[in-house]
Amino acid sequence: MTRKTRLARYALAAALAGGLLTGCTSDDESLTYQTDYSNHRPLKVVGYPSTGSLQTVQAAVWRLADGDVDGLAALAVDDTDADATARNWVKAFSPAAKGDVTADFYDEGSVRQVVVLYFAKSGQIKEIETRMGGEDDSWGLTLAEPDPAEVTAKPTWAPSKPGHSGSRTAGAASGN
């Protein structure tokens, strides 16, 4: 191999390495997401989440698994009952969130989406709501359940297993 070819390959390798290193740097939010993603069990997904609803639900399950009341409360779109609700959710679901969790997304998710969480470890089922809100119209959770009994109440309409009912939107096909 000629010296010129080796130099060209070396220059190409250096450029690629520099590009990869530059591409690996990211803002704090992206780095936090990557760290969270690698430190937690994957969320199983059924239905059709939007990007915002999926990221919000995923973050909520991670905060539950970590027992992070403040982090969960920070996902609220309204602060009124967020702290009390987050404490109740963590107390009720934290151990189960460390295991397999399936999120069943209902309806379309352009601005709001109902999600049912199925905790395989405990058999618990939890209905939550994600929606756009707040000052910057970012996605968040409706955390308005300060009563512990309300937090652990099983939704009456949800199937006992994920993926067994389909969307509740009028006119949409439902699968069994």
N, C-alpha and C positions, 0 to 999 in steps of 0.2 A: 504494500500500500504506500502510495507516495505521501510525502510530508504535507503536501497541499490538501489531500483528501483527509488526512488525520486532523489537520487544523480545522477544516470545515466541519468535520464531525464533532470535534471538541467544542467549537463555537455553537453548533446546533444544540448539543447537549447542555451547554451552559445557558443558552437562551431558554430552553425548555425547563430546566431546573429553576431558573429565575422566574419564569412565568408561573410555574406550579407553586413556588413559594409565595409569590404575590397573590395568586388565586386562593391560597389557603388562608390568607389573613381575612378576617371578617369583623363586622361590628359586634358589639357586645350581645345584642339580641340573638344574632345568628349563632354565636359561640355558645350562649346559654342553651339554645335549642339543641345544638349538636351534642352538648354534654348531657342534657336531660335525656335525649333520645338514646344515647349509648349506655346510660345508667339505669334504664328502666325496661321492663318487659314490653314487647310490642303490643299495641292496642289492636284488637281484632275489630274490623269494621264491617257493618252490614248496612245496606242502603246507599244513599247518595248525599254525602256531606258536601258542603261548600268548603273551600279552603279555610275560610275563617272559622266555621263551626268545627271543623276537624281539629284545627290547631288549638282551639279553646278547650274542647273536650279532652284532647290529649294532655294539655297542660293541667287540667283539673284532675285527671286520674293520676298524673305524676305527683301533684301536690298532695293528693290523698295518700298515695303510697309513701311519701316522705313524711307524712304527719305535719305538713307545713300549713298551719292555720292562716298565717299572714299572707303567704303566697296564694292560697286559695281565695281569701277575701279580696286580694288585689285584682282578681279576675272579675269581680262583680261590676255590673253596669250601674248599680245603684247602691250607695253606701248604707242605706237605712238599717237593714238587718244583716249586712254582710258578715260582720265579725261573729255574731252569735250563730248564724247559719253555718259559717265555715267551721267553727268549733264543733258544732253538732255533727256536721258531715264527716269531719276527721275522726271524731270519736266513734261514729257508727260504721265507717267504711274503710278506715286506714289499713287495718290488717288484711282485709279482703283485696284491697287495691294493689297489694304487693304480689298477688297471683295473677292469673289470666283474667282479663276484662274484655268483654265484647261491648261495643257501642253500636246500637241499632238506631240509625238516623231516619227520621220520618219527615214526610212532606218535602217541599223544596226549600233550599236554604239561602235565599237571596238576602234576607234581612233577619230571619228568625228560624230556628229549627228545634223541634222537640227531639230529644235523644233519650233512649232507655239504656242504662248501663246494667250489664249482667256480670256479676262477680262470681266466677266459677268456684273459687275457694270456699265461699260462705253460702252460695245460693241466693244471695241478696239481689234484689232488682230495684233500681232507682231511676225515676224519671227526672230529667233535668231539662232546662231550656237555655239555649244559647241565642244571643241576639246582638244586633248592632246597637250601640248606645254610647252614652257618655259624650263628652265634648268633642272628641275627634272621630266619632262614629266607628270606633274599633269594635271588634267582637268581644263579648264577655258573657258572663253567666248571670242568670236571675237567681240571686241568693236571698230569698225572702221566706225562709222557714226557720224562725227562731225557736219554735217549739220542737223539742227532740222527738216527740211522737209523730209529728208531721214529717220529719226528716226520714224516718224509717218506715213510713207507710208505703206499702206496695201499691203501685198504680193498678187500678181496677181494670183498665182497658188493655194493658200490655200482655202479650202472650208470655207463657212461662219460659220459653226459649227464644233466643234471638233469631230473627229472620223468618218467623212463622206467620207474619200478618201483612207485610207490605205497608205501603203508604196509606195514611188516612185521608189524603187529598181526594176530594170528590172527583170521580171519573177515572182515577188511577187504578190500574189492575193491582189486585192484592194476591200475593203468592202464599202457598201453604207448604 
